[in-house]
Amino acid sequence: MKHLCALLLAALLSAGLTVSALAAEAPETSAAAYVLMDDASGRVLASKDPEEPRLIASTTKVLTALLALEALDLDEEVVIDPAWTGIEGSTMYLAPGQTLTVRELLYGLLLASGNDAATALACLVSGSVEAFAERMNERAAALGCGTAHFENPSGLDGEAHHASALDLAKILREAIRNDEFVRLVSTQSVTVGDHTFVNHNRLLRECEGVFGGKTGYTEAAGRTLVSCCERGGVTILCVTLSDPDDWQDHAALYDWAYGEYSLAETAARSSFGEIPVIGGEKPAVGVVSTEALSVLRREGESVSIALCLPRFVYADVRQGDRIGTASVFVDGVLADEAPLVFSDSVSRTPEIRPGFRSVLNGILSFERNVYILS
């Protein structure tokens, strides 16, 4: 098994992986804090003060949009309450008594960065801005955002309204798993009523592969920006806080990352050897992955593969039943994992009684074997 896994990992790394002779450091930025994250694994590729809580301005609206998308019907028609209008800061120009759909409010939130749209959506979801802020904090905590705390849905400065660059990367990573969110933030322009809104995110037009994000600005927070980019099947997220040169910094960080890192992957149904079968018509059964395994790696990083499998199994064995997990780590950080299943079925021989087999299967011990490629 060890020899097979070493060969498999070597194939994984050689299949399309090209690395430079000398790994280059990430470019300098003007940001007070930033994070560059691999979307597939959540691994941080480069950062500066990633966990420092800071004011985040309208990048707050990524979480507002996500919660609204999860809770509301996009085609629902909404009559605008006077309390939702005239909100401080950027606006989509909501008028009392106006009728809009939830989808149109979301366009006003994400393209026009309307604080009035944020208030309307918060009240539609939770009944009040205060209750919605509690919902935001609960969701941020569930996503592992260690320093995030929200007071409002729009990003207006507040003493207890803050998040780190790492928090925002985690929130954006969750948001882009929602197809409607991606459609909204990738829209270049849209007309709602008498107003046409143009997406503030210049990277959609100026940076190869960028398909969404959210801008933000207050005098205290400075320029804040979150964005997502896909090139060659690899999606990377970038967050910059208090960055006067955010457009240039995001473009430079993406160019660096896609130049330094390459993706290699196995095919689904790759073989991970065999496990002995006790009491079966065959002495062993093959183990395969149900999904492809991939890894993003650069020069100098160690890559290892860990198999969590029992030392043996008892018949009956059914093809496709899950038996363990294969995980790929880069410098000790989990990069990808895939379930392992039996490649074939193996029937029980008459000598093993069904009740005895069940007891034995219940006490099987699992091993975690790790193989490292230098």
C-alpha positions in Angstrom: 0.0 0.0 0.0 2.8 2.4 0.9 4.5 1.9 -2.5 1.3 2.4 -4.4 0.4 5.6 -2.6 3.8 7.1 -3.1 3.5 6.4 -6.9 0.0 7.8 -6.9 1.2 11.0 -5.2 4.1 11.3 -7.6 1.6 11.0 -10.5 -0.6 13.6 -8.9 2.2 16.1 -8.7 3.7 15.5 -12.1 0.4 15.6 -14.0 0.5 19.2 -15.2 2.3 20.7 -12.2 5.0 23.2 -13.2 7.0 25.0 -10.5 9.6 27.7 -10.8 13.2 27.1 -9.8 12.9 29.7 -7.0 9.6 30.6 -5.4 8.9 34.3 -5.5 7.5 36.2 -2.5 4.1 37.7 -2.8 4.2 41.3 -4.1 4.1 44.2 -1.6 0.7 45.9 -1.2 -0.6 49.2 0.2 -3.2 47.3 2.3 -3.2 47.5 6.1 -4.3 43.9 6.0 -5.0 41.4 3.3 -5.7 37.7 2.6 -5.2 35.6 -0.6 -7.1 32.3 -0.3 -7.4 29.1 -2.3 -11.1 28.6 -2.6 -11.1 24.9 -2.9 -9.2 24.2 0.3 -9.6 27.5 2.2 -5.8 27.6 2.5 -4.2 31.0 2.9 -1.6 31.5 0.1 -0.4 34.9 1.3 -1.4 37.4 3.9 -0.7 40.5 6.1 -2.2 40.8 9.5 -5.0 38.4 8.4 -6.7 38.2 11.8 -6.6 41.8 12.9 -10.2 43.2 13.3 -10.8 46.3 11.3 -13.6 48.5 9.9 -14.9 46.8 6.7 -17.4 49.3 5.2 -19.7 47.9 2.5 -17.9 44.6 2.2 -20.4 43.9 5.0 -23.0 43.5 2.3 -21.6 40.2 1.2 -23.0 38.5 4.3 -26.2 40.6 4.1 -26.8 39.3 0.6 -26.0 35.7 1.5 -28.5 35.7 4.4 -31.2 37.4 2.2 -30.6 34.9 -0.6 -31.1 32.0 1.8 -34.2 33.4 3.5 -36.2 35.1 0.8 -37.9 34.4 -2.5 -36.1 36.4 -5.2 -39.3 37.0 -7.1 -41.3 38.1 -4.1 -42.7 41.7 -4.6 -42.1 44.0 -1.7 -43.8 47.4 -0.9 -41.1 49.7 0.4 -41.7 50.9 4.0 -40.9 54.6 4.6 -38.6 53.4 7.5 -36.3 51.8 4.9 -35.7 55.0 3.0 -33.4 58.0 3.5 -30.7 55.9 5.1 -27.3 57.5 5.6 -24.7 56.9 3.0 -24.8 55.2 -0.5 -28.3 54.6 -1.8 -30.4 52.9 -4.5 -33.0 55.6 -4.1 -35.8 53.7 -2.6 -39.1 55.6 -2.3 -41.9 54.9 0.2 -44.7 52.8 -1.3 -42.5 51.7 -4.3 -42.9 48.1 -5.3 -39.8 46.1 -6.1 -38.8 42.4 -6.1 -36.2 41.0 -3.7 -33.9 40.4 -6.7 -34.1 44.1 -7.5 -33.3 45.0 -3.9 -30.2 42.7 -4.1 -29.0 44.4 -7.2 -29.4 47.7 -5.4 -27.4 46.2 -2.5 -24.5 44.8 -4.5 -24.2 47.0 -7.5 -25.3 50.4 -6.1 -24.1 49.5 -2.6 -27.4 50.9 -1.3 -27.6 51.2 2.5 -31.4 51.6 2.0 -31.5 48.2 0.2 -29.5 46.7 3.1 -32.0 48.0 5.6 -35.0 46.7 3.6 -33.5 43.3 3.2 -32.5 43.1 6.9 -36.1 43.9 8.0 -37.6 41.5 5.5 -35.5 38.7 6.8 -35.5 39.3 10.5 -38.0 42.1 11.2 -35.4 44.7 12.3 -31.9 45.8 11.8 -31.0 44.7 15.3 -32.4 41.2 14.9 -30.7 40.8 11.5 -27.3 41.8 13.0 -27.7 39.0 15.6 -28.3 36.6 12.7 -25.2 37.9 10.9 -23.1 37.3 14.0 -24.5 33.8 14.4 -23.7 32.9 10.8 -20.2 34.5 11.0 -19.4 32.4 14.1 -20.7 29.3 12.3 -18.3 30.0 9.4 -15.3 30.2 11.8 -15.0 34.0 11.7 -13.0 34.5 14.9 -13.1 38.3 15.1 -16.1 39.4 13.1 -18.9 41.3 14.8 -21.7 43.1 13.0 -24.0 45.9 14.2 -25.8 46.7 10.9 -26.3 45.2 7.4 -24.7 48.0 5.4 -21.2 48.5 6.9 -21.7 51.9 8.4 -18.9 52.5 10.9 -19.7 51.3 14.5 -17.6 50.7 17.6 -18.5 47.0 17.5 -18.8 46.6 13.7 -15.6 44.9 12.5 -14.0 41.9 10.9 -10.6 40.6 9.8 -9.4 40.0 6.3 -9.5 36.3 7.1 -13.1 36.6 8.3 -14.2 38.3 5.0 -12.4 35.6 3.0 -14.4 32.9 4.8 -17.6 34.8 4.2 -16.9 35.4 0.5 -15.9 31.7 0.1 -19.3 30.7 1.5 -21.2 33.3 -0.6 -19.8 32.2 -4.0 -21.2 28.7 -3.4 -24.6 30.3 -3.9 -25.2 30.5 -7.7 -27.5 33.4 -7.4 -24.9 35.4 -5.4 -22.4 34.8 -8.2 -24.9 35.9 -10.9 -25.6 39.1 -9.0 -22.0 40.2 -8.3 -20.9 39.3 -11.8 -23.6 41.6 -13.4 -22.0 44.6 -15.1 -25.1 46.9 -15.0 -28.8 46.7 -14.4 -31.8 49.0 -14.6 -34.2 49.1 -11.6 -37.1 51.4 -12.1 -35.8 54.7 -13.3 -32.2 54.0 -12.2 -29.4 52.2 -14.0 -26.7 50.8 -11.6 -23.2 50.0 -12.9 -21.1 47.5 -10.9 -18.5 49.4 -8.8 -16.1 46.5 -9.1 -13.6 47.6 -11.8 -11.8 44.3 -11.6 -14.7 42.7 -13.6 -13.6 44.7 -16.6 -9.8 45.1 -15.9 -8.5 41.9 -14.4 -8.5 38.5 -16.2 -10.8 35.9 -14.6 -12.4 38.1 -11.9 -16.1 37.2 -11.7 -17.3 39.0 -8.6 -16.7 40.8 -5.4 -17.8 43.9 -3.4 -16.3 47.3 -2.8 -16.5 49.4 0.3 -15.4 52.8 1.6 -15.8 55.1 4.6 -13.4 57.7 5.7 -12.5 55.7 8.8 -12.3 52.3 7.1 -10.6 53.5 4.0 -11.0 51.5 0.8 -12.0 47.9 1.3 -12.4 45.3 -1.4 -13.2 41.6 -1.7 -13.0 39.8 -5.0 -12.9 36.3 -6.6 -11.0 35.1 -9.6 -10.9 31.9 -11.7 -8.2 31.0 -14.1 -7.4 27.5 -15.4 -10.0 25.8 -13.2 -8.5 27.4 -10.0 -10.5 29.9 -8.0 -8.7 32.3 -5.6 -10.2 34.9 -3.3 -8.6 38.2 -2.3 -9.5 40.6 0.5 -7.8 44.0 1.2 -8.6 46.3 4.0 -7.7 50.0 4.2 -5.9 49.9 0.8 -5.7 53.0 -1.3 -4.4 51.0 -4.3 -6.8 48.1 -4.0 -7.4 47.6 -7.8 -3.7 47.3 -8.5 -3.0 45.2 -5.5 -5.7 42.6 -6.2 -4.5 42.3 -9.9 -0.9 41.9 -8.8 -1.7 39.3 -6.1 -3.7 37.3 -8.6 -1.0 37.4 -11.2 1.5 36.3 -8.6 -0.6 33.5 -7.3 -1.5 32.1 -10.7 2.2 32.3 -11.7 3.5 30.6 -8.6 0.9 27.9 -8.0 -0.2 25.1 -10.3 -3.0 22.6 -9.9 -2.5 18.9 -10.2 -5.2 16.3 -9.7 -6.0 12.7 -9.9 -9.0 11.3 -11.8 -12.1 10.2 -9.9 -12.0 6.4 -9.3 -8.2 6.4 -8.8 -7.0 3.2 -7.1 -5.7 3.3 -3.5 -4.7 -0.3 -3.3 -6.4 -3.2 -1.7 -7.7 -4.2 1.8 -7.6 -7.9 2.9 -11.1 -9.5 3.2 -11.7 -12.0 5.9 -14.2 -14.8 5.2 -14.8 -13.7 1.6 -14.7 -15.5 -1.7 -11.8 -13.2 -2.6 -8.8 -12.5 -0.4 -8.8 -8.7 -1.0 -10.9 -5.9 -2.3 -9.8 -2.8 -4.2 -10.3 0.7 -2.8 -11.0 3.7 -5.1 -11.9 7.4 -4.6 -15.3 8.7 -5.5 -14.0 12.1 -6.5 -10.9 13.6 -8.0 -8.2 14.8 -5.6 -6.4 18.1 -6.4 -3.6 20.1 -4.8 -2.3 23.6 -5.4 1.4 23.7 -4.7 4.5 25.8 -5.3 8.2 25.1 -5.1 9.5 24.1 -1.6 6.2 23.0 -0.2 5.9 19.4 1.2 2.9 17.4 0.0 1.6 14.3 1.8 -1.3 12.0 1.3 -3.1 10.4 4.3 -5.3 7.3 4.0 -7.8 6.5 6.8 -8.6 2.9 6.2 -9.2 -0.3 8.3 -6.4 -2.9 8.3 -8.9 -5.5 7.0 -12.7 -6.0 6.5 -15.1 -8.9 6.8 -17.3 -10.1 4.0 -19.9 -9.3 2.8 -18.4 -6.3 1.0 -20.6 -4.3 -1.4 -19.3 -2.3 -4.3 -19.6 1.5 -3.7 -19.9 1.3 0.1 -17.7 3.9 1.8 -14.7 2.5 3.7 -12.5 5.5 4.4 -11.0 8.8 3.3 -8.0 10.0 1.3 -6.7 13.5 2.2 -4.0 15.6 0.6 -2.0 18.0 2.8 0.4 20.8 1.7 2.8 21.8 4.5 0.5 20.1 6.9 -2.6 22.0 5.8 -5.5 20.1 4.4 -5.8 20.8 0.6 -8.4 18.3 -0.5 -10.1 15.1 0.5 -12.2 12.4 -1.1 -14.3 9.5 0.2 -12.9 6.0 -0.5 -15.2 3.1 -1.5 -14.9 -0.5 -2.4 -14.2 -1.1 -6.1 -15.9 -4.5 -6.1 -18.3 -6.7 -4.1 -17.0 -9.7 -2.2 -19.5 -12.3 -1.0 -19.2 -14.1 2.3 -18.2 -17.8 2.5 -20.4 -20.1 4.6 -17.9 -20.4 7.4 -18.5 -16.9 8.7 -21.8 -16.6 10.5 -23.7 -13.3 9.9 -23.9 -12.4 13.5 -20.2 -13.0 14.1 -19.3 -10.9 11.1 -21.4 -8.0 12.4 -19.6 -8.1 15.7 -16.2 -8.2 14.1 -17.0 -5.3 11.7 -18.1 -3.3 14.7 -14.6 -3.5 16.3 -12.5 -2.9 13.2 -9.7 -0.4 14.0 -8.9 2.3 11.4 -5.4 3.4 10.6 -4.2 6.7 9.2 -1.2 6.1 7.0 0.7 9.2 5.8 3.1 9.2 2.8 5.3 12.2 2.1 6.8 13.4 -1.2 9.9 15.5 -0.7 
